[in-house]
Amino acid sequence: MSDFGNGYFVNSAAGALAYFREYGPVSVHAGQEPSGLVIAADGGGLLFVVESDGVVHRTRTASLDEPEFDKVADDLRHFLELLAQSVARFIGTGEPGYL
């Protein structure tokens, strides 16, 4: 899915793997082994990362240098449902959704 008003971009599987090959896994929790995979962006620099347990987090800043994260979804399905709700809200009201 490409840009839709809010600017969200969801990586294809090939795109996510290419990012992984170039930059490696992302460390979501300090002191833990990096296991996150960048799967999407909000168009403003914030990234969405799925961990090996399936939980999806969003960066608080537009940098992966010393990033801080917030949990946004329990798993990829939940993330995609929230994204679909955000699209519907934007179409209906012009306002961004939860993500």
GIRA-V95437 format. One record per residue. N is the residue number from 1. RES is the residue in one letter. SS is DSSP state (helix for helix, strand for strand, loop for the rest). PHI is phi in radians with two decimals (* if undefined). PSI is psi in whole degrees, -180 to 180 (999 if undefined). Layout:
n->(N N)
res->(RES RES)
ss->(SS SS)
phi->(PHI PHI)
psi->(PSI PSI)
//
This chain:
n->(1 2 3 4 5 6 7 8 9 10 11 12 13 14 15 16 17 18 19 20 21 22 23 24 25 26 27 28 29 30 31 32 33 34 35 36 37 38 39 40 41 42 43 44 45 46 47 48 49 50 51 52 53 54 55 56 57 58 59 60 61 62 63 64 65 66 67 68 69 70 71 72 73 74 75 76 77 78 79 80 81 82 83 84 85 86 87 88 89 90 91 92 93 94 95 96 97 98 99)
res->(M S D F G N G Y F V N S A A G A L A Y F R E Y G P V S V H A G Q E P S G L V I A A D G G G L L F V V E S D G V V H R T R T A S L D E P E F D K V A D D L R H F L E L L A Q S V A R F I G T G E P G Y L)
ss->(loop loop loop loop loop loop loop loop strand strand loop loop helix helix helix helix helix helix helix helix helix helix helix loop loop strand loop loop loop loop loop loop loop loop loop strand strand strand strand strand strand loop loop loop loop loop strand strand strand strand loop loop loop loop loop strand strand strand strand loop loop loop loop loop loop loop loop loop strand strand strand strand strand loop loop helix helix helix helix helix helix helix helix helix helix helix helix helix helix helix helix helix helix loop loop loop loop loop loop)
phi->(* -1.75 -0.92 -2.45 1.31 -1.25 1.71 -1.24 -2.26 -1.84 -1.17 -1.23 -1.01 -1.12 -1.15 -1.12 -1.19 -1.11 -1.07 -1.05 -1.11 -1.36 -1.97 1.46 -1.29 -1.78 -1.62 -1.46 -1.98 -0.99 1.49 -1.87 -1.06 -1.04 -2.51 -1.54 -2.17 -1.21 -2.05 -2.87 -2.50 -1.65 1.49 -1.97 1.90 -1.33 -1.97 -1.90 -2.20 -1.77 -1.54 -1.09 -1.52 1.69 -1.21 -1.86 -2.14 -2.10 -1.19 -1.51 -2.25 -1.52 -2.53 -1.70 -1.43 0.93 -1.32 -2.06 -2.22 -2.14 -1.22 -2.06 -2.71 -1.24 -2.85 -1.09 -1.04 -1.07 -1.01 -1.17 -1.13 -1.11 -1.12 -1.08 -1.13 -1.14 -1.09 -1.07 -1.10 -1.10 -1.11 -1.33 -2.20 1.43 -1.82 -1.23 -1.61 -1.06 -1.29)
psi->(132 -165 139 77 -66 -23 14 140 125 125 144 166 -42 -40 -41 -41 -37 -43 -44 -45 -38 -41 -15 -176 156 138 110 -38 125 136 -4 154 133 131 7 151 124 123 -15 170 158 4 -12 8 -16 140 150 131 130 132 171 -23 0 -13 139 131 157 139 151 -22 169 38 144 6 111 56 155 144 153 137 132 -20 150 -29 179 -41 -46 -44 -47 -34 -43 -38 -44 -40 -38 -40 -47 -43 -44 -42 -43 -35 -16 3 148 157 -157 -40 999)
//
